[in-house]
């Protein structure tokens, strides 16, 4: 068993290295630049300083998970840390009341542009601010969150999508106040990050969690947790 785990770890490291070189050689021109992407046939403008969801699996994995659940028109959805708005726009396919927030003002602007481009601006409200600060005491049926995976001080606005010192702990401490009684959260996380810390934050705040979906992308395993209060 130990040798199998060691082998899997070596394979993942090798694939991560190969993907890094692929990014450097072929994809870097699409990173931290103004580009037009298409995700499941939908157009998305990506502004500089906004994470490109077409280059990284987590955002699109979470958005497609939102698209896979039954969202009645009256369902109230919060896409926390929306980035380019992909999760909010996918949710707005069914739900009429979607709120998207992001601490990065460029991301908030990007999400508004994409809501207009995808003809759901009447369903998607985009607010700028840190975690739950922009929404006051509002509560939701479904909260989706793609948090920063890695610890550390972000170097710039774009890096806020990757790095934070305490977002997971603050999110877990505050989310109960923004869920309706039958509500739940979908939180995506990577095996490259400290998943044990994420689970400890849930447990410290009496949040129950289970695995909603997993995707092995060779270099990492992405897990979407379904979390309830």
C-alpha positions as CSV (number, residue, x, y, z in Angstrom):
1,X,0.0,0.0,0.0
2,X,2.8,2.4,0.9
3,X,4.6,1.7,-2.4
4,X,1.3,2.4,-4.3
5,X,0.8,5.7,-2.6
6,X,4.4,6.6,-3.3
7,X,4.0,5.7,-6.9
8,X,0.8,7.8,-7.2
9,X,2.5,10.7,-5.6
10,X,5.4,10.5,-8.1
11,X,3.0,10.3,-11.0
12,X,1.2,13.4,-9.8
13,X,4.4,15.3,-9.4
14,X,5.5,14.3,-12.9
15,X,2.1,15.4,-14.4
16,X,2.2,18.6,-12.5
17,X,5.6,19.3,-14.0
18,X,4.4,18.5,-17.5
19,X,1.3,20.7,-17.1
20,X,3.6,23.5,-15.9
21,X,5.6,23.3,-19.0
22,X,2.5,23.1,-21.2
23,X,1.3,26.3,-19.5
24,X,4.7,28.0,-20.0
25,X,4.9,27.0,-23.7
26,X,1.3,27.3,-24.9
27,X,-1.1,28.9,-22.3
28,X,0.8,31.7,-20.6
29,X,-0.5,34.2,-23.2
30,X,-4.0,33.5,-21.8
31,X,-2.9,34.3,-18.2
32,X,-3.2,37.7,-16.6
33,X,-4.4,39.2,-20.0
34,X,-7.6,40.3,-21.6
35,X,-8.8,37.2,-23.4
36,X,-12.1,35.7,-24.6
37,X,-12.8,32.1,-23.5
38,X,-15.6,29.8,-24.2
39,X,-16.8,27.4,-21.4
40,X,-19.5,24.8,-22.4
41,X,-20.3,27.1,-25.3
42,X,-20.7,30.2,-23.2
43,X,-18.5,33.3,-23.9
44,X,-16.4,34.7,-21.0
45,X,-14.3,37.8,-21.2
46,X,-11.3,37.5,-18.7
47,X,-9.8,40.7,-17.6
48,X,-6.2,41.1,-16.5
49,X,-5.8,40.4,-12.7
50,X,-8.8,37.9,-12.9
51,X,-8.3,34.1,-12.7
52,X,-9.0,32.4,-16.0
53,X,-11.4,29.5,-15.4
54,X,-10.6,27.9,-18.7
55,X,-6.9,27.4,-17.6
56,X,-7.7,25.9,-14.1
57,X,-10.1,23.0,-13.5
58,X,-11.6,24.0,-10.1
59,X,-13.8,26.9,-11.2
60,X,-15.4,25.0,-14.1
61,X,-15.8,21.9,-12.0
62,X,-17.7,23.8,-9.3
63,X,-19.8,25.7,-11.9
64,X,-20.8,22.4,-13.6
65,X,-21.7,20.9,-10.2
66,X,-24.0,23.9,-9.7
67,X,-25.5,23.2,-13.1
68,X,-26.1,19.6,-12.2
69,X,-28.3,20.1,-9.1
70,X,-32.0,21.1,-9.2
71,X,-32.2,24.8,-8.9
72,X,-35.8,26.0,-8.8
73,X,-36.5,29.5,-10.0
74,X,-37.0,30.7,-6.4
75,X,-33.7,29.2,-5.2
76,X,-31.4,31.9,-3.8
77,X,-27.8,31.3,-4.7
78,X,-24.6,32.9,-3.6
79,X,-21.4,32.5,-5.6
80,X,-18.7,33.5,-3.1
81,X,-15.4,34.6,-4.7
82,X,-17.0,34.6,-8.1
83,X,-13.9,35.6,-10.1
84,X,-15.1,35.9,-13.8
85,X,-18.6,35.0,-12.7
86,X,-18.7,31.5,-14.3
87,X,-20.4,29.9,-11.3
88,X,-23.1,32.6,-11.0
89,X,-23.8,32.5,-14.7
90,X,-24.2,28.7,-14.7
91,X,-26.5,28.9,-11.7
92,X,-28.6,31.7,-13.3
93,X,-29.6,29.2,-16.1
94,X,-32.3,28.1,-13.6
95,X,-32.3,30.3,-10.5
96,X,-33.7,33.8,-10.9
97,X,-31.9,35.2,-7.8
98,X,-28.1,34.8,-7.9
99,X,-25.7,37.0,-6.0
100,X,-22.0,37.0,-6.8
101,X,-19.2,38.5,-4.6
102,X,-15.5,39.0,-4.9
103,X,-12.9,41.0,-3.0
104,X,-11.1,41.8,-6.3
105,X,-12.7,44.9,-8.0
106,X,-11.5,43.7,-11.3
107,X,-13.2,40.3,-10.8
108,X,-16.5,42.1,-9.9
109,X,-16.2,44.2,-13.0
110,X,-15.4,41.0,-15.1
111,X,-18.4,39.1,-13.6
112,X,-20.8,42.0,-14.5
113,X,-19.5,42.1,-18.1
114,X,-20.0,38.3,-18.4
115,X,-23.5,38.4,-16.9
116,X,-24.4,40.9,-19.6
117,X,-22.7,38.9,-22.4
118,X,-24.6,35.7,-21.3
119,X,-27.9,37.6,-21.0
120,X,-28.4,36.9,-17.3
121,X,-27.7,40.4,-15.9
122,X,-31.3,40.6,-14.7
123,X,-30.7,37.5,-12.6
124,X,-27.1,38.1,-11.3
125,X,-26.3,40.8,-8.8
126,X,-22.5,41.3,-8.5
127,X,-21.1,42.9,-5.3
128,X,-17.5,43.8,-4.4
129,X,-16.2,43.0,-0.9
130,X,-14.5,40.4,1.4
131,X,-16.4,37.2,1.9
132,X,-19.9,37.9,3.4
133,X,-19.3,41.6,4.0
134,X,-21.2,42.9,0.9
135,X,-24.4,40.9,1.6
136,X,-25.2,42.0,5.1
137,X,-27.5,39.6,6.9
138,X,-29.0,38.0,3.8
139,X,-29.4,34.2,3.7
140,X,-29.3,31.7,0.8
141,X,-30.4,28.2,-0.2
142,X,-27.1,27.4,-1.9
143,X,-23.6,28.9,-1.4
144,X,-20.8,28.0,-3.8
145,X,-17.2,28.8,-2.9
146,X,-13.9,28.2,-4.7
147,X,-11.5,29.5,-2.0
148,X,-7.8,30.2,-2.2
149,X,-6.1,26.9,-1.8
150,X,-2.7,28.0,-0.5
151,X,-1.5,29.8,2.6
152,X,0.3,33.1,2.4
153,X,0.0,36.8,1.7
154,X,-1.3,37.5,-1.9
155,X,1.1,39.5,-4.0
156,X,-1.5,41.2,-6.1
157,X,-5.2,41.1,-7.0
158,X,-4.8,38.0,-9.2
159,X,-2.9,36.2,-6.4
160,X,-5.9,36.6,-4.1
161,X,-7.5,33.8,-6.0
162,X,-4.6,31.5,-4.9
163,X,-3.4,32.6,-1.5
164,X,-4.8,33.7,1.8
165,X,-3.8,33.7,5.4
166,X,-7.3,33.0,7.0
167,X,-10.1,32.8,4.5
168,X,-11.1,29.2,5.2
169,X,-11.4,29.8,9.0
170,X,-13.3,33.1,8.5
171,X,-15.6,31.5,6.0
172,X,-16.4,28.5,8.2
173,X,-17.1,30.8,11.2
174,X,-19.5,33.1,9.3
175,X,-21.3,30.9,6.8
176,X,-23.9,29.6,9.3
177,X,-25.3,33.1,9.5
178,X,-26.0,33.2,5.8
179,X,-27.6,29.8,5.2
180,X,-31.3,29.2,5.2
181,X,-32.4,26.3,7.4
182,X,-32.5,23.8,4.6
183,X,-29.6,25.3,2.8
184,X,-26.2,23.9,1.9
185,X,-22.8,24.8,0.6
186,X,-20.6,23.4,-2.2
187,X,-16.9,24.0,-1.5
188,X,-14.2,22.9,-4.0
189,X,-10.7,22.1,-2.8
190,X,-7.5,20.6,-4.1
191,X,-5.4,17.7,-2.9
192,X,-2.4,20.0,-3.5
193,X,-3.6,22.1,-0.6
194,X,-4.1,21.3,3.1
195,X,-7.5,19.6,3.0
196,X,-7.1,18.5,6.6
197,X,-7.2,22.2,7.6
198,X,-10.4,22.7,5.6
199,X,-12.0,19.8,7.4
200,X,-10.8,21.1,10.8
201,X,-12.4,24.5,10.1
202,X,-15.7,22.8,9.3
203,X,-15.6,20.6,12.4
204,X,-14.6,23.5,14.7
205,X,-17.8,25.3,13.6
206,X,-20.1,22.2,13.8
207,X,-20.5,22.1,10.1
208,X,-21.3,18.7,8.6
209,X,-19.7,17.7,5.3
210,X,-19.6,14.9,2.8
211,X,-18.1,14.4,-0.6
212,X,-20.4,15.7,-3.3
213,X,-18.1,15.1,-6.3
214,X,-14.5,14.3,-7.1
215,X,-12.4,14.7,-10.2
216,X,-8.9,13.3,-10.7
217,X,-7.1,15.5,-13.1
218,X,-3.9,13.5,-12.7
219,X,-1.8,16.3,-11.2
220,X,-4.3,16.7,-8.4
221,X,-7.7,15.5,-7.1
222,X,-10.4,18.1,-6.9
223,X,-13.1,17.5,-4.3
224,X,-16.4,19.3,-3.9
225,X,-17.7,19.1,-0.4
226,X,-21.4,19.4,0.4
227,X,-21.6,21.3,3.7
228,X,-24.6,21.9,6.0
229,X,-25.1,23.6,9.3
